[in-house]
């Protein structure tokens, strides 16, 4: 995960999803923001990082002169330590991976998990994982009872309760929860929890879902560790692929689902060895056209490579002035006015910049016109000199 340092860090306590825009007027002390009259800060809720917006462009890369002036290269191959840091995925605990590849040693109690939840999770996921404010619920009661609701169909009875899809009732693997908590939570300070804290939060969520591990209830005193985690069996573990191992399975069903290519995969048959590289066998037959390809097109193919000539329209300076500028500039900073002497010492580039981007003093960007930057600079030259070049 890459963490970018922005100019400002804004700490916002929210209980509902929100988009916040803060306008910054003038310069700030310490140089935390570039001094520009049209600078604002957009709070990016996803990640909790604020990025200045300067000249309608944003991100740390654009506004940081150390970054924009840096030499760009093509990077390098990551070393073994970096790859190990990034390789944080967890394999589900199945017959293919009974040892739960990637699950570290550690432990955490339901009690500690509840404390952590109240400190860092409840503001989004609600009391006891009930959800709210656009964030998902983590529990709605007993996971084993709720798993049975997944077969409910509202099309039969529109008034009937539909399926309840929360972690305990719907997710097939507990490793998904453990991995997501460690690498993605708490928002927006992901990757800040220790292994033991991750075990504690997972234990608490299992407790909220009234689940058992190896026949033992995950009660308020339960302590979850790696050995116990490997024994978790989610109620809906078989809900995403057909079980064709039983003797009562119809032969036609077993024959169909026994071949993964019947429903998409080519190397995903049940019991197959996991594959990470070149897993799919090519099934596309490629035929190459010989002797230069097809030539006899009807109608003939157009091989002309030139583009139509674009008509160049001369800039009508006085017309644009009348339409877009005269309302304000007829009384102040009019074409050729001596008032411009108070601004020209700052340099023509500064005048161009203020005009193109607008100012707090009431100058809208480009005077509200749709001129290109080059044409607008021509208009500025006219206003200063009073002459059409």
RARA-V622776 format. One record per residue. N is the residue number from 1. RES is the residue in three letters. SS is DSSP state (a for helix, b for strand, c for the rest). NEAR is the number of other C-alpha atoms within 12 Angstrom. Layout:
# RARA-V622776
n = (N:N)
res = (RES:RES)
ss = (SS:SS)
near = (NEAR:NEAR)
This chain:
# RARA-V622776
n = (1:2:3:4:5:6:7:8:9:10:11:12:13:14:15:16:17:18:19:20:21:22:23:24:25:26:27:28:29:30:31:32:33:34:35:36:37:38:39:40:41:42:43:44:45:46:47:48:49:50:51:52:53:54:55:56:57:58:59:60:61:62:63:64:65:66:67:68:69:70:71:72:73:74:75:76:77:78:79:80:81:82:83:84:85:86:87:88:89:90:91:92:93:94:95:96:97:98:99:100:101:102:103:104:105:106:107:108:109:110:111:112:113:114:115:116:117:118:119:120:121:122:123:124:125:126:127:128:129:130:131:132:133:134:135:136:137:138:139:140:141:142:143:144:145:146:147:148:149:150:151:152:153:154:155:156:157:158:159:160:161:162:163:164:165:166:167:168:169:170:171:172:173:174:175:176:177:178:179:180:181:182:183:184:185:186:187:188:189:190:191:192:193:194:195:196:197:198:199:200:201:202:203:204:205:206:207:208:209:210:211:212:213:214:215:216:217:218:219:220:221:222:223:224:225:226:227:228:229:230:231:232:233:234:235:236:237:238:239:240:241:242:243:244:245:246:247:248:249:250:251:252:253:254:255:256:257:258:259:260:261:262:263:264:265:266:267:268:269:270:271:272:273:274:275:276:277:278:279:280:281:282:283:284:285:286:287:288:289:290:291:292:293:294:295:296:297:298:299:300:301:302:303:304:305:306:307:308:309:310:311:312:313:314:315:316:317:318:319:320:321:322:323:324:325:326:327:328:329:330:331:332:333:334:335:336:337:338:339:340:341:342:343:344:345:346:347:348:349:350:351:352:353:354:355:356:357:358:359:360:361:362:363:364:365:366:367:368:369:370:371:372:373:374:375:376:377:378:379:380:381:382:383:384:385:386:387:388:389)
res = (UNK:UNK:UNK:UNK:UNK:UNK:UNK:UNK:UNK:UNK:UNK:UNK:UNK:UNK:UNK:UNK:UNK:UNK:UNK:UNK:UNK:UNK:UNK:UNK:UNK:UNK:UNK:UNK:UNK:UNK:UNK:UNK:UNK:UNK:UNK:UNK:UNK:UNK:UNK:UNK:UNK:UNK:UNK:UNK:UNK:UNK:UNK:UNK:UNK:UNK:UNK:UNK:UNK:UNK:UNK:UNK:UNK:UNK:UNK:UNK:UNK:UNK:UNK:UNK:UNK:UNK:UNK:UNK:UNK:UNK:UNK:UNK:UNK:UNK:UNK:UNK:UNK:UNK:UNK:UNK:UNK:UNK:UNK:UNK:UNK:UNK:UNK:UNK:UNK:UNK:UNK:UNK:UNK:UNK:UNK:UNK:UNK:UNK:UNK:UNK:UNK:UNK:UNK:UNK:UNK:UNK:UNK:UNK:UNK:UNK:UNK:UNK:UNK:UNK:UNK:UNK:UNK:UNK:UNK:UNK:UNK:UNK:UNK:UNK:UNK:UNK:UNK:UNK:UNK:UNK:UNK:UNK:UNK:UNK:UNK:UNK:UNK:UNK:UNK:UNK:UNK:UNK:UNK:UNK:UNK:UNK:UNK:UNK:UNK:UNK:UNK:UNK:UNK:UNK:UNK:UNK:UNK:UNK:UNK:UNK:UNK:UNK:UNK:UNK:UNK:UNK:UNK:UNK:UNK:UNK:UNK:UNK:UNK:UNK:UNK:UNK:UNK:UNK:UNK:UNK:UNK:UNK:UNK:UNK:UNK:UNK:UNK:UNK:UNK:UNK:UNK:UNK:UNK:UNK:UNK:UNK:UNK:UNK:UNK:UNK:UNK:UNK:UNK:UNK:UNK:UNK:UNK:UNK:UNK:UNK:UNK:UNK:UNK:UNK:UNK:UNK:UNK:UNK:UNK:UNK:UNK:UNK:UNK:UNK:UNK:UNK:UNK:UNK:UNK:UNK:UNK:UNK:UNK:UNK:UNK:UNK:UNK:UNK:UNK:UNK:UNK:UNK:UNK:UNK:UNK:UNK:UNK:UNK:UNK:UNK:UNK:UNK:UNK:UNK:UNK:UNK:UNK:UNK:UNK:UNK:UNK:UNK:UNK:UNK:UNK:UNK:UNK:UNK:UNK:UNK:UNK:UNK:UNK:UNK:UNK:UNK:UNK:UNK:UNK:UNK:UNK:UNK:UNK:UNK:UNK:UNK:UNK:UNK:UNK:UNK:UNK:UNK:UNK:UNK:UNK:UNK:UNK:UNK:UNK:UNK:UNK:UNK:UNK:UNK:UNK:UNK:UNK:UNK:UNK:UNK:UNK:UNK:UNK:UNK:UNK:UNK:UNK:UNK:UNK:UNK:UNK:UNK:UNK:UNK:UNK:UNK:UNK:UNK:UNK:UNK:UNK:UNK:UNK:UNK:UNK:UNK:UNK:UNK:UNK:UNK:UNK:UNK:UNK:UNK:UNK:UNK:UNK:UNK:UNK:UNK:UNK:UNK:UNK:UNK:UNK:UNK:UNK:UNK:UNK:UNK:UNK:UNK:UNK:UNK:UNK:UNK:UNK:UNK:UNK:UNK:UNK:UNK:UNK:UNK:UNK:UNK:UNK:UNK:UNK:UNK:UNK:UNK:UNK:UNK:UNK:UNK:UNK:UNK:UNK)
ss = (c:c:c:c:c:c:c:b:c:c:c:c:c:c:c:c:c:c:c:b:b:b:b:c:c:c:c:c:a:a:a:c:c:c:c:c:c:c:c:b:b:b:b:b:c:c:c:c:b:b:b:b:b:b:c:c:b:b:c:a:a:a:a:c:a:a:a:a:c:c:c:c:c:c:c:c:c:c:c:a:a:a:a:a:a:a:c:c:c:c:c:c:c:c:c:c:c:c:c:c:c:c:c:c:c:c:b:b:b:a:a:a:a:a:a:a:a:a:a:a:c:a:a:a:a:c:a:a:a:c:c:b:c:c:b:c:c:c:c:c:c:c:a:a:a:a:a:a:a:a:a:c:c:c:c:c:c:c:c:c:c:c:c:c:c:c:a:a:a:a:c:c:c:a:a:a:a:a:a:a:a:a:a:a:c:c:c:c:c:c:c:c:c:c:a:a:a:a:a:a:a:a:a:a:a:a:a:a:c:c:c:b:b:c:c:b:b:c:c:c:c:c:b:b:b:a:a:a:a:c:c:c:c:c:c:c:c:c:c:c:c:c:c:c:c:c:c:c:c:c:a:a:a:a:a:a:a:c:c:a:a:a:a:c:c:c:c:c:c:c:c:c:c:c:c:c:c:c:c:c:c:c:c:c:c:c:c:c:c:c:c:c:c:c:c:c:c:c:c:c:c:c:c:c:c:c:c:c:c:c:c:c:c:c:c:c:a:a:a:a:a:a:a:a:a:a:a:a:a:c:c:c:c:c:c:c:c:a:a:a:a:a:a:a:c:c:c:a:a:a:a:a:a:a:a:a:a:c:c:c:c:c:c:c:a:a:a:a:c:c:c:c:a:a:a:a:a:a:a:a:a:a:a:a:a:c:c:c:c)
near = (16:10:13:18:20:28:29:28:22:23:16:24:16:23:21:20:20:18:16:22:19:19:22:24:18:19:18:17:10:10:14:24:33:30:22:29:31:32:31:32:34:30:28:27:25:20:26:28:27:32:37:37:33:28:24:21:19:24:29:27:22:22:29:25:15:12:16:13:11:11:10:11:6:6:7:8:9:12:10:10:10:14:13:12:16:17:18:23:23:27:26:31:28:25:17:16:19:19:22:29:22:25:34:26:21:21:27:34:30:33:27:27:36:33:21:30:33:21:17:28:35:30:29:30:32:25:23:29:32:25:23:22:17:16:22:23:30:38:35:33:26:28:33:29:24:30:32:22:24:25:21:19:16:14:12:11:10:10:10:13:18:19:20:29:31:36:41:43:38:35:32:27:31:39:38:27:35:44:31:25:35:31:28:23:29:30:30:27:22:24:25:19:29:23:26:29:34:43:42:38:46:50:46:40:48:48:37:35:37:32:35:28:28:15:12:19:23:30:24:24:19:32:32:41:29:31:21:30:38:31:25:36:30:36:33:30:25:19:19:13:17:23:19:22:18:11:10:11:16:16:14:12:18:21:17:19:24:27:22:21:18:16:15:13:20:20:24:23:25:23:17:17:13:19:16:9:8:10:15:17:14:11:9:7:7:7:7:9:9:8:7:8:10:12:14:9:10:8:7:10:11:10:9:8:7:8:7:7:6:7:6:6:8:12:20:18:28:22:14:26:31:20:18:24:31:20:17:21:26:18:14:19:26:27:28:22:21:17:19:25:18:14:19:21:12:14:14:19:17:20:29:30:27:30:37:32:30:26:25:19:15:17:27:22:28:31:32:22:23:16:23:16:21:17:23:32:26:31:38:40:27:28:37:29:21:22:17:19:16)
